[in-house]
Amino acid sequence: MSNLSNANTPESAQELSFDSAPSTKNTGSFSKGFALVAIGAVILLGSCLFSLTLSISDPSFQYIMYGATTLGVLMVLAGLGCCLGW
């Protein structure tokens, strides 16, 4: 703050710098979103490995595979929504 007030910066630049500071509400939402994205990515990776290993032997696992993939995608999207503030 002292650097902005001592320098010859216009007041609009000072206001912009104060407005862009992260609030505690946004940081909590970002960490929640990051956790959701990480969990969703792990579910998607597990679903991919599951489908690669069991697709050769038995095709009856399709419901589990599609359910896990859908759950993983929804969690990733929800996490991105929390991170980006949708």
DRENMIZA-469608 format. One record per residue: residue in one letter; x, y, z of N, C-alpha, C in turn. Coordinates in pm, 1 decimal. Atoms other than C-alpha are relative to their C-alpha. Layout:
[A [X Y Z] [X Y Z] [X Y Z]]
...
This chain:
[M [82.1 -118.0 0.0] [0.0 0.0 0.0] [86.2 123.9 0.0]]
[S [-84.6 -117.8 -5.0] [279.9 241.4 78.9] [67.3 24.0 -133.6]]
[N [-60.9 -17.9 130.9] [436.7 176.8 -260.9] [-95.7 70.7 -94.8]]
[L [97.2 -63.3 87.7] [115.8 279.8 -434.6] [-25.6 144.3 39.7]]
[S [29.9 -136.5 -41.7] [58.1 587.3 -224.0] [119.5 91.8 -20.1]]
[N [-118.5 -82.9 19.8] [417.6 709.1 -255.2] [28.0 23.9 -147.2]]
[A [-25.7 -14.5 143.0] [441.0 653.3 -628.9] [-104.6 91.3 -61.1]]
[N [93.2 -87.9 71.8] [270.3 873.1 -881.1] [-100.9 -82.2 -79.1]]
[T [101.1 81.9 66.1] [-2.8 620.7 -958.3] [-136.2 64.7 18.5]]
[P [134.6 -57.5 -13.7] [-356.4 735.2 -1026.0] [-82.8 -78.4 101.8]]
[E [84.0 63.3 -102.1] [-625.6 658.5 -771.2] [-74.0 -121.2 -54.3]]
[S [70.4 114.6 57.3] [-802.8 422.8 -1011.4] [86.6 -125.6 5.0]]
[A [-90.0 115.4 -9.0] [-495.9 197.1 -1014.7] [7.7 -49.9 143.4]]
[Q [-1.1 40.1 -140.1] [-489.9 198.4 -634.8] [-127.8 -76.0 34.8]]
[E [126.5 67.3 -27.6] [-858.1 102.9 -619.5] [-4.1 -137.1 -65.5]]
[L [-2.6 127.0 70.9] [-805.2 -171.0 -876.6] [84.7 -101.8 76.1]]
[S [-85.8 93.9 -71.6] [-522.7 -322.8 -675.4] [-65.5 -47.3 129.5]]
[F [68.9 42.2 -121.1] [-735.9 -327.0 -360.0] [-117.6 -91.8 -32.8]]
[D [112.7 84.0 37.8] [-1031.5 -481.0 -543.4] [44.1 -138.7 -43.8]]
[S [-43.8 129.7 51.4] [-823.4 -761.1 -691.6] [61.7 -88.4 107.4]]
[A [-54.2 83.0 -107.6] [-697.1 -885.8 -355.1] [-97.7 -112.8 31.9]]
[P [91.0 112.3 -26.5] [-836.5 -1234.2 -281.3] [-62.2 10.5 138.6]]
[S [67.2 0.8 -129.4] [-1091.6 -1256.3 -6.0] [6.0 -139.8 59.4]]
[T [-4.9 131.0 -64.7] [-1110.2 -1537.5 246.1] [-111.7 -90.3 -48.7]]
[K [109.5 80.7 53.2] [-1443.2 -1650.4 100.3] [42.7 -69.6 -129.0]]
[N [-42.6 57.9 127.1] [-1287.8 -1706.8 -242.7] [107.0 -106.0 18.3]]
[T [-105.1 100.2 -18.7] [-987.9 -1896.6 -108.9] [-58.1 -130.8 51.8]]
[G [64.4 122.7 -46.5] [-1211.9 -2144.1 75.4] [-73.3 -70.9 -111.4]]
[S [71.1 57.0 113.9] [-1421.1 -2195.9 -235.2] [98.9 -60.9 -99.1]]
[F [-100.5 52.4 92.3] [-1107.5 -2243.3 -444.6] [58.0 -131.2 50.5]]
[S [-56.8 123.9 -51.9] [-964.6 -2508.2 -212.5] [-101.6 -114.5 -6.4]]
[K [104.2 101.2 14.2] [-1298.3 -2692.4 -210.3] [-10.0 -45.8 -145.3]]
[G [6.2 33.0 141.3] [-1310.2 -2676.5 -590.0] [120.2 -81.3 -45.6]]
[F [-120.0 74.7 35.8] [-952.2 -2797.5 -620.1] [-9.3 -144.4 48.7]]
[A [17.3 135.5 -52.3] [-1032.8 -3096.1 -398.5] [-99.6 -78.5 -84.9]]
[L [98.1 68.5 84.8] [-1339.8 -3178.5 -609.9] [59.6 -39.2 -134.6]]
[V [-64.1 31.4 127.7] [-1136.0 -3161.0 -931.1] [96.5 -117.4 17.5]]
[A [-95.4 108.7 -23.8] [-867.7 -3387.9 -781.6] [-71.7 -133.3 20.2]]
[I [75.4 123.9 -23.3] [-1121.2 -3645.4 -660.2] [-65.2 -47.9 -129.3]]
[G [60.1 35.8 127.9] [-1303.5 -3636.7 -994.2] [101.8 -57.2 -97.4]]
[A [-104.8 50.7 89.2] [-976.3 -3688.4 -1181.1] [43.3 -141.0 40.3]]
[V [-35.8 134.5 -46.9] [-890.6 -3989.9 -964.6] [-109.1 -99.9 -38.0]]
[I [110.4 88.6 39.8] [-1235.9 -4138.3 -1029.6] [5.5 -27.9 -150.1]]
[L [-10.6 19.5 145.0] [-1192.1 -4082.3 -1403.7] [117.5 -91.4 -35.3]]
[L [-114.9 86.4 25.7] [-848.6 -4243.8 -1397.4] [-31.9 -144.2 38.4]]
[G [39.5 135.0 -41.8] [-985.3 -4540.2 -1203.3] [-97.6 -63.0 -96.7]]
[S [96.1 51.1 97.7] [-1272.1 -4575.2 -1448.0] [69.9 -40.9 -129.9]]
[C [-74.6 32.2 122.3] [-1031.3 -4569.8 -1740.4] [79.2 -129.5 17.4]]
[L [-76.0 122.9 -25.0] [-807.3 -4834.0 -1586.8] [-92.1 -120.8 13.5]]
[F [98.3 106.7 -16.9] [-1110.6 -5041.5 -1492.3] [-50.6 -48.1 -135.6]]
[S [52.1 38.2 131.2] [-1242.3 -5033.6 -1846.9] [107.0 -65.6 -86.3]]
[L [-106.9 61.1 78.8] [-904.2 -5115.9 -1999.4] [31.0 -142.0 45.2]]
[T [-34.3 133.0 -48.4] [-847.5 -5416.8 -1776.8] [-114.1 -100.1 -15.1]]
[L [110.9 94.2 3.6] [-1196.9 -5566.9 -1780.6] [-73.9 -6.4 -133.6]]
[S [72.3 2.1 127.4] [-1309.8 -5489.2 -2134.7] [30.6 -125.2 -81.0]]
[I [-37.9 119.7 74.9] [-1129.6 -5794.2 -2267.1] [-80.2 -120.8 47.4]]
[S [59.2 122.4 -54.1] [-1290.7 -6047.2 -2035.2] [-152.8 1.1 -0.5]]
[D [145.1 3.2 -18.4] [-1650.7 -5940.6 -1970.3] [-59.5 138.3 -24.1]]
[P [57.7 -132.3 27.3] [-1862.4 -5658.4 -2114.8] [-114.2 39.1 94.9]]
[S [113.1 -30.2 -87.8] [-2116.6 -5667.6 -1828.1] [30.8 110.5 101.6]]
[F [-38.5 -104.1 -94.1] [-1927.2 -5398.7 -1634.2] [-34.1 140.0 -51.6]]
[Q [25.1 -129.0 64.3] [-2057.2 -5119.7 -1861.2] [-71.2 98.1 91.6]]
[Y [75.3 -90.7 -86.5] [-2299.1 -4977.7 -1604.2] [89.6 60.8 107.2]]
[I [-93.6 -51.7 -100.4] [-2026.3 -4945.7 -1343.7] [96.0 99.1 -65.1]]
[M [-94.3 -86.7 68.4] [-1786.0 -4792.0 -1594.7] [-63.9 133.5 -36.1]]
[Y [65.8 -125.2 38.6] [-2034.9 -4538.4 -1728.8] [-43.3 80.8 121.4]]
[G [37.1 -71.1 -122.0] [-2155.0 -4453.6 -1379.5] [118.7 70.5 62.4]]
[A [-120.2 -60.6 -57.3] [-1801.8 -4390.3 -1253.8] [49.6 114.9 -87.5]]
[T [-42.6 -106.8 90.0] [-1717.5 -4184.5 -1562.2] [-89.9 121.5 14.7]]
[T [92.7 -111.2 -17.3] [-2030.1 -3974.0 -1523.2] [22.4 70.8 132.6]]
[L [-26.6 -58.3 -130.9] [-1961.0 -3921.3 -1153.8] [129.6 81.0 -1.5]]
[G [-127.6 -71.4 8.6] [-1600.2 -3821.7 -1227.0] [-11.6 129.6 -77.7]]
[V [17.4 -121.4 81.1] [-1700.2 -3573.5 -1497.6] [-80.7 104.3 76.5]]
[L [80.9 -95.1 -77.0] [-1967.7 -3417.5 -1276.2] [79.5 62.3 114.7]]
[M [-81.4 -54.6 -108.1] [-1721.5 -3379.4 -989.9] [104.2 98.1 -52.2]]
[V [-96.2 -93.5 59.6] [-1463.0 -3217.4 -1216.2] [-69.3 130.9 -37.5]]
[L [73.3 -122.0 35.7] [-1722.6 -2973.4 -1349.5] [-42.1 79.5 121.7]]
[A [36.5 -70.2 -124.0] [-1845.2 -2892.9 -998.5] [121.1 67.4 62.3]]
[G [-123.3 -59.7 -52.2] [-1486.5 -2832.9 -888.8] [44.1 121.3 -79.1]]
[L [-33.3 -116.3 82.8] [-1422.2 -2604.1 -1183.1] [-95.9 114.5 27.4]]
[G [97.6 -103.3 -34.1] [-1740.8 -2419.4 -1096.8] [37.2 70.6 129.1]]
[C [-41.6 -62.8 -126.5] [-1615.4 -2361.3 -742.3] [125.8 83.9 -19.5]]
[C [-126.5 -73.0 21.2] [-1269.7 -2255.3 -861.1] [-20.4 128.1 -78.8]]
[L [18.4 -115.3 88.0] [-1392.7 -2018.0 -1129.2] [-116.0 89.8 43.6]]
[G [107.7 -83.8 -51.4] [-1690.4 -1886.4 -934.7] [-124.8 0.9 -85.8]]
[W [120.2 7.8 82.8] [-1970.2 -2005.7 -1164.1] [-122.8 -1.3 84.6]]
